[in-house]
Amino acid sequence: MRRIDIIGIGIGIFLAGGALFLGFRLLGLDGLSAGIWSQAVMVGGLVGWLLTYLFRVVTHNMTLNQQLDDYETAVLQKRLDELSPEELAALQKDVGTDSPGP
């Protein structure tokens, strides 16, 4: 993400909080209650986002993990492609498979 994206997201969240406050005011709540409820909704959203992030961390379903897996697969495939037929046959004999490739 670029800095301008982060700034835009920050401004968007700020405006969403203000919109929530105004929405609660339009629903008839006084300023203090509208502020408390809008803040509660925003904190609830933050906690929800945090829980999804922690779930992705625990399940190793993050972008970095996927990039590392893709890189490892590409490196191993390149090494396999660079093997001579004799080396490939010897490797298949050692591993005990008959088919080259994934």
Buried (B, 14 or more C-beta within 10 A) or exposed (E): EEEEEEEEEEEEEEEBBEEBBEBBBEEEBEEEEBBEBBEEBBEEBEEEEEEEEEEEEEEEEEEEEEEEEEEEEEEEEEEBEEBEEEEBEEEBEEEEEEEEEE
